Amino acid sequence: MINIRSKSIDGAEVAWFAPICNGDDRYLGFHDMNYKSNWSNASNILLTADRLGYRNILCPSSYQVGQDTMTFASAVAPLTTSINLLPAIRCGEIHPPMLGRAIATLDHILKGRLTLNIISSNLPGTDLSSADRYQRSREVIEILKQGWSQEQIQYKGQFYDLELNSDPVKPYQQNGGPLLYFGGYSPAGVDLCARHCDVYLLWPETESRLKELMLTMSKKAAQYGRTVDFGLRIHVITRETETEARLAAKTLMTHVDDVMGKEIRERALDAQSLGVARQASMREIADKEGFAEANLWTGIGRARSGCGAALVGTPDQIVAKINRYMEMGFRAFIFSGYPHIEECKLFGRYVLPTLKTISMPMMQGRIPQREPATPLGVGIRN
């Protein structure tokens, strides 16, 4: 049985993606400088998602041409009205007490609208074993949680040996700190999420394969007396007709051949991870058009490392698929599409208004229900 933390809640957190790592384009494999990762483009996407009613937005982390995650999040935070932010934290990149201080500062700016995506990939130029990377992440999380819940941080582990006052790291969310979202497939990763995190993020696979992963996590979390929520990180292409949606998917890949696709996939720091391997296996079982099951198109993974499939179809088909995922136990979705601003608006027009959306921090009692804040500033470029 799949056990989810928010079993009694009707609805899901529907989020979008801020391409701050230079991954936006109209055609994969053909970089148009109009979609370059810069403050203007990325903040416009985020503020558009806020205006349209998306509940959260992932701000990724990558050592590629782009922008620093926490700096970007801190700059855009005061301009938002109600959307949560989900910056990715690459564990080990920042000394944990200083990371805690940065998190606390951002959480106070957002008045509790902060969530965190825990990343355990190698740091640029390093090559730790999987076991060591997850151990380092475990220590970072445990140090952060000590700072959020205790007056003193007193920690001795494999990577960190600390004793200091925790006042500077106290977040706005006093009931446990920001929610932790986590994605990982190895046994060490599953154990880390089961023991310490709140939302287990999966990449797209067939429903049967997703259920297996969810059951594994449920059983592991139960060993620690816990339950977690489940999230799905997936791309989306929705049009008024299925023919139009499939044509848009085909057009997206116009400039990609096998050689270029392989080169693009291998750029990422996590290119050899188990999760990436599972995405590759989905392409192997797909039909000649790239569909692994109805409306689940794996073709996009030919030119991407990481999340390698998209929902493709009419608004009704996309809604039906999302509702099916919710019935399975998913409570959070992180969507994206190319170009991100256009797909954000299309999904916001055709699909988002038909879904019952929630905010995960509110749902789990981290912050009280509140009126949207007044933004400090700039308008949204259409």
N, C-alpha and C positions, 0 to 999 in steps of 0.2 A: 504494500500500500504506500502511495506517495503521500508523505506528511508535509504539509506546508504551514508556515507560521501564521499566515493570514487567512486561514480556511473560511472564516465567517464573513470575510469582506467581499462585497460584490463590486468588481471593477478591477482596473489595472493601471499601473503607471505607464503612460505612453510617452516615450522620450525620443529626441532627435539626436543628431551627431554634428559636432563642430569640427570641420576638417582643418585643424590648426597645424597639421603635420605635412601640408603640401600634397594632399591626396585627392583634391577636387579637380574635376574636368568634365567636359561634355562627352568626350570619347576617351575610354581607357587606352593608355599607350600613346596618346597624342596630347602633350601638355600645352595648354593655352594659357598664356600669362595673365589673361583676364580672370582666371580662377586661382591665381597664385595665393598661397597662404600668407595673408597679411592681416593687419588689424581691421582694415575696412571690410574686407570680404568676410572674414570669420565672425566678426562681431555682428555684421548685418544678418548672417544666417541665424546666429543665436538669438538676437533680438526679434527677428521675424518669428522664430519658434515660440518665443515668449508671448508675442502678440496673438498668435494663432491658438494658444491654449495648450501647447505641449507641457507636460508636467516636469520634465527633467531634460538635461542635455549632457552627453558625454564629451568631455574635453580630453582627448587622448594624449599619450606621451610617446615620443619617438625621437631617436637621434638622427633625424633627417632635416632637410631644409624646412623650416617652419618656425613655430613660436613656442616659448616656454609655457608649460601648462599652468602652473600656479600664478605666474605673472599675468597671463592672459585672463584667467578666472578672476583674479583680484581686480583687474582693470574694468572688466565688463560687469562685475557683480552689482555695483551701485546703479547701473543703467537699467537693470531688470525690474520687473514688477512682481511676478509670482512664480516664475519657473525656478526649479531647483537646479543646481550645478553639480556635475559628477566629474571632477577632475581625476585623472589617473595618477596614482602615486607609485613610482617605481622604487620599490623598497631598497634601501641602501644608498640611494642617490644623495640624500640629505641626512645629516646627523639627526637621529630620532627626536631629541628634545627640541632642536631647531625646527624640524618638520612639524612637531606638535604645536609650536608657537605660531608657525605660518598657518596651520589648519585652524587654530583657535581664532586668529585674526580674521581669516576669511569667513568663518562661521558667524562671527559677530557682525561683519559687514552685511552678510546675507540674512541676519536674524534667524538663523536656523535652517536656511534653505540649502545646506551643504550636505552632499553625500560623497563618498570616496570609492574609487575603483582601485583595488589593490593589485599591483603588478609585480610579478616575481621574475621577470626576464633578466638576462644578463645585462649589466651596465656596459655602455660602449667601451670597447677595448679590453673587456674581461671575459673570462670563460670559467665560471664556477659550475660545479656539478649541480644537477637538479636538486639533490638532497640539501646541499648547502644553500642554494638560492631560496628554497622554501623555509629552511631553518632561519635564514636572515629575515625573511618576511614575517615569520612567526615572532621573532624577537622584536621587530619594529612594531607590530600590532600590540604585543603585550606591553611594551613600553608606553605606547600611546594610551592604551586603556588604563594603565596605572596612573598616568597623568590626568586622565579624565575623571577618575574615581577616587584617587587618594591624595593626601596632602604632600606625600613624598614619593618620588620615583626611586625605588631601590631595586636594581636589576643586575644580575650577573648571568651572562650567557656565553655562547661561543663567539659571538661577534661584538657584544656590547657589555660593558661593566660600568654601571652608572649609579650615582647617588646624588640627588639634587631636589630642590623644592619644585613643586609642580604648579605653582600659581600662574606662571606665564603661559601654560598650555591649556588652561580651562576654556572649553568651547562654550558657545551660546546654548547648545543642546546639552543640558545638564543631566538628562535621563539616559545616560549611556554614550553620549557623544554621537557624531555623525554615523549614519548607517554605512556598513562596509559591503561593497559589491566585489565579487571575486570570480575569476574564470580560470580554471585549470583542470586537467584531466588525469595527471599522474596520481598514483596513490598518495604521495606526499601532499599534492595540491588538494585533493579531495579531503584529506584529513585536516589540513589547515582551515579550509572553508567550514567544514563541519564543526570544528571546535571554536572558531573565532568570528566568522563572518555572518552577514545577515541575508544577502541575496547571492545565489549561485547563478552566474551568467553562463549560458551555453551558446555556442554557435549553431547555425541551422543544420539540422540533419532530418532524416525521415522521422515520423512520429514514433515509430517503434524503437528506433535508436535513442531518441530523446527520452522516452519512458525508461529505458534501461539505465541511462545516466541519472535520471531523477530518483529512481529507486535506490541506486547505489548511494547517492548522497543522503537520502532519507535514512537509510540503515546506518550509515556512518554517524550522522548527526544524533541519531537516537542513542548511540553508544555514549555520547556525552550529555544525554538528557536534554537535547536541544532539537529544535526544528528550524529550517531555513525557508526562505522564499526562493522562487525560481524566476530567472529572467532570461530573455532571448535577445541576442544581438543579431540583427538580420537586415539586409537591404530590402528595398521595396520599389516596384515600378507599377504604378496603377494608372490606367487610362479608362475612358468611357466604354471601350470595347476590348475584348480579349485580343483581337487581331492587332489593334493599335498598341496594346501593352507588349505583345510579343515582338512587334516590329521595333519598338523602342529598345527592347532588350538586345535585339540583333544589331541595331544601329550603334549602340553603346560600344560594341566590340569590333567595329569596322576596321580599326587600325591595328588590331592585335593578332599576331601570329604566334606559333608555339615557341619560337626562340625568344621573342620579346616577352611573352607571358612568363616564361621561366625566369628571365632576368629580373622582371618586376617582383615576382614572388620571393626571390632569394635575397632581395635587399634588406628585408626586415630582420631584426635581431632575433625574432622567434620563429624564423623560417624552418627550423628543424624540430619544432616542438610536436608533441603528440597531438595537440589540437589541430595544428596545420595538417598533419598526416591524415587525421580523420576527415578533414574537409576535402583533401585530395581523393580519398576513397569514395566520397559521395559522387565525385565526377565520374568515377569508374563505373558506378552502378546506374548512372543516369541514361535516359534514352538518347537517341541521336540528336534531339533538339536541346539536350542538356537538362531535362526535367527528371528529378529523382522521384518525385511524386506530384500529384496534381498541384499546379501553381508554385512549386518549389523548384526554381531554376538555378542550376549550379554553374552555368556558363560564366558568371561574373568572377568566379574563383580562378579562372584561367589567367587573370591578370591582377590578382590580389593575394597577398599573404594574409592569413587570419580569416575573418568572417568571409566565407566564399560562396554564399548563395543568397538569392533574392526571392521574395514573393512577387509574382508577376500575374496580373489579371485585372479584372474589372473591380470597381469598388465593392460590389456585392461579394465577389469571390474573395477579396482580401479580408473583408469583415468576417466572412464565414470561417476563414482559416484562423484569424486571430481569436475568434470565439472558441474555436476548437482547441487552440492552445490554452486558452483560459480554463476550459473544462479539464484539461490535463493537469492544471495546477500552476501555470505561469501567471505571475502577478506583475511583471515588469517587462517592457519591450523597449529596445533601443533600435530605432529605424534609421536608415540613411538612404541616399540615392544620388544619382549624378545627372546634372549638376545639383549640388545639395540645396541651393536656394530654390530652384524650380521644383524639385521633387518634394521639398518641405511644404511648399505652397499647394501642390497638387494633392498630397496626402492630407494636408490640413483642410482642403476644400471638400474632397470626396469621402474620406474615411473617418478622420478624427471626430467630426460632429456626431457620428453614429455610435461612438464608443463611450462607455461610462468610465471616466478616468479618475484616478486618485493620486495622492501624493504619498509615497512610501514613508517618509519621516512622520507625517501626520497620522498615517494609518497605524504605525507602530508606536505611537505615543511619544515620539521624541520631542515634538513641538506642538503647541496648541493650535487649533484652527484659528485662522487670522484673516483679516482683510488684506488684499494685495497692497504692497508698498507703493509709494509714489516714486516713479523713476526720476533720476537726477539728470535728465538731460537730453541726449540726442534723439532725433527722430529716426524712423526706420526707412531705409532706402527701398523703394519698390522695384 
